[in-house]
Amino acid sequence: QVQLVEFGGGLVQAGGSLTLSCTASGLSEGFTIMAWYRQGPGKQRESVAIDNGVNKKYVDSVKGRFTISRDNANNSVYLQMNSLKPEDTAVYYCHADHYDDDGGYEYWGQGTQVTVFS
């Protein structure tokens, strides 16, 4: 059974930093695109950062402030968040698009709350 477990959310003052981490367990041998999504109060879930192992993409609102990285040996992905703003307040979700010989699969973490106060 595949599980994505996130850590690192919390309460932080505007301008501060947080690092989210996510570790995947149970993945078969294959290729995985890792990403972070978020859903703010009253908003739709949006993609924040994607790492396909070669390229990284960010939503415009976090460019220059957030950095996604991954540790393939440990099936982990991280999101370093700097210069946080109140509008970054959201539940952040780890996401994996995994492909193996049997097909493609999508997995989500349970979410971790990030609250930025001014």
C-alpha positions as a printed NumPy array, in Angstrom:
array([[  0.   ,   0.   ,   0.   ],
       [  1.374,   3.38 ,  -1.003],
       [  1.456,   6.136,   1.598],
       [  2.59 ,   9.735,   1.397],
       [  3.273,  11.257,   4.805],
       [  3.893,  14.974,   5.204],
       [  5.605,  16.921,   7.965],
       [  6.506,  20.494,   8.641],
       [  3.381,  22.605,   8.586],
       [  2.724,  25.163,  11.281],
       [  2.158,  28.754,  12.267],
       [  4.646,  31.358,  11.069],
       [  4.844,  35.123,  10.922],
       [  4.841,  36.823,   7.534],
       [  8.355,  36.97 ,   6.147],
       [  9.31 ,  33.758,   7.857],
       [ 10.215,  30.351,   6.482],
       [  8.991,  26.786,   6.715],
       [ 10.112,  23.552,   5.135],
       [  7.611,  20.844,   4.286],
       [  8.713,  17.276,   3.784],
       [  6.946,  14.281,   2.327],
       [  8.075,  10.678,   2.29 ],
       [  6.493,   8.075,   0.078],
       [  6.436,   4.414,   1.046],
       [  5.28 ,   1.384,  -0.87 ],
       [  6.065,   2.686,  -4.338],
       [  6.985,   0.089,  -6.947],
       [  9.973,   0.404,  -9.217],
       [  9.208,   3.101, -11.759],
       [  9.094,   6.803, -12.441],
       [  7.49 ,   9.372, -10.173],
       [  6.603,  12.989, -10.654],
       [  6.435,  14.67 ,  -7.259],
       [  4.516,  17.826,  -6.551],
       [  3.087,  20.069,  -3.868],
       [ -0.448,  21.397,  -4.06 ],
       [ -2.295,  23.702,  -1.718],
       [ -5.856,  24.675,  -0.945],
       [ -6.512,  27.957,   0.796],
       [ -9.716,  28.897,   2.612],
       [-12.53 ,  29.178,   0.087],
       [-10.181,  28.457,  -2.806],
       [ -9.662,  25.636,  -5.247],
       [ -6.712,  23.329,  -4.865],
       [ -3.778,  24.544,  -6.956],
       [ -0.447,  23.165,  -8.014],
       [  2.378,  24.994,  -6.244],
       [  5.509,  23.198,  -7.428],
       [  6.3  ,  20.163,  -9.561],
       [  9.529,  18.196,  -9.865],
       [  9.74 ,  15.519, -12.555],
       [ 13.337,  14.733, -11.769],
       [ 14.615,  16.878, -14.614],
       [ 12.619,  20.09 , -14.524],
       [ 10.879,  22.081, -11.834],
       [  7.842,  24.276, -12.272],
       [  6.266,  26.759,  -9.917],
       [  3.041,  28.695,  -9.819],
       [  3.794,  32.359, -10.464],
       [  2.802,  33.458,  -6.963],
       [  5.634,  31.486,  -5.324],
       [  8.432,  31.883,  -7.856],
       [ 11.595,  33.127,  -6.195],
       [ 10.274,  32.256,  -2.731],
       [  9.607,  28.498,  -2.76 ],
       [ 11.963,  25.709,  -3.786],
       [ 11.008,  22.102,  -4.439],
       [ 13.634,  19.398,  -4.106],
       [ 13.661,  15.647,  -3.92 ],
       [ 15.735,  12.827,  -2.493],
       [ 15.123,   9.859,  -4.755],
       [ 17.076,   7.469,  -2.564],
       [ 14.604,   8.085,   0.246],
       [ 11.502,   8.69 ,  -1.908],
       [ 11.17 ,  12.11 ,  -0.363],
       [ 10.238,  15.541,  -1.62 ],
       [ 10.632,  18.864,   0.135],
       [  9.224,  22.351,  -0.191],
       [ 11.346,  25.154,   1.19 ],
       [  9.12 ,  28.191,   1.67 ],
       [ 10.72 ,  31.566,   2.282],
       [  9.332,  35.073,   2.588],
       [  5.958,  33.66 ,   3.468],
       [  2.876,  35.805,   3.025],
       [ -0.569,  35.569,   4.618],
       [ -1.943,  34.532,   1.225],
       [  0.24 ,  31.414,   1.418],
       [ -2.026,  30.177,   4.201],
       [ -3.439,  26.844,   3.057],
       [ -3.437,  23.126,   3.542],
       [ -0.461,  21.812,   1.598],
       [ -0.637,  18.387,  -0.015],
       [  2.102,  16.156,  -1.308],
       [  1.23 ,  14.495,  -4.615],
       [  2.83 ,  11.696,  -6.616],
       [  2.169,  10.641, -10.201],
       [  3.778,   7.22 , -10.362],
       [  4.339,   5.122, -13.481],
       [  5.444,   1.504, -13.617],
       [  5.05 ,  -1.405, -16.014],
       [  1.398,  -1.809, -14.986],
       [  0.334,   1.772, -15.615],
       [  0.03 ,   5.172, -13.993],
       [ -1.193,   5.916, -10.48 ],
       [ -1.931,   9.027,  -8.486],
       [ -1.374,   9.403,  -4.765],
       [ -2.047,  12.167,  -2.23 ],
       [ -0.76 ,  12.891,   1.226],
       [ -3.074,  13.759,   4.069],
       [ -2.245,  17.456,   3.996],
       [ -0.473,  19.73 ,   6.423],
       [ -1.719,  23.134,   7.528],
       [  0.42 ,  26.211,   6.953],
       [ -0.824,  29.429,   8.543],
       [  0.96 ,  32.722,   7.948],
       [ -0.016,  35.665,  10.149],
       [  0.882,  39.311,   9.678]])
